[in-house]
Amino acid sequence: MVLVTVLMIVVVMMILSVSILSQHMTQSNSSQAQVDQIRADQFAKGVFWNAYSSGGFTPGTTVLGTYGGKTYSSTITTQGSLANVQISY
């Protein structure tokens, strides 16, 4: 009887530990996605302000940058007097 109880406790503890580890991995992946989004936003702002400060830019030009092993691309397009910066990573 004691052996069955111990085995059941061990099984429950294993299930709990696996669920905790999988939740931790999910949170880590979510955190990395947020970091990538922030880096991409900062990269796009830099591309926009560099183009703006140079006094002119060619619409449709794609600028590439690599941060932390990931490649970010940013394309500036114009629509009338508005500038649109598109980011991909």
C-alpha positions, 0 to 999 in steps of 0.5 A: 500500500505504501509503495502504491502511494509513493508511486502515485506521489512520484507520478504527480510530482513528475507531471507537475514538474513537466508542466512547470518546465513547459510553461517556463519555455512558453514564457521564454519564447514569448519574451523573445518575441517581445524583444524581437519586436522592440528591436525591429521597432527601434531599427525601423525608427533609425532607418526612418530618421536617417532617411529624414535627416539626409534630406531625402530618400528613394521610396521603396529602398530596403535597408537590412540590419542584423542584431543578435543574430537576426536580420531585420529589413525595413522598407520606406514607402511614401503615400503623398506626404506620408512616409510608411516604414514596414519592418520584417524579421 
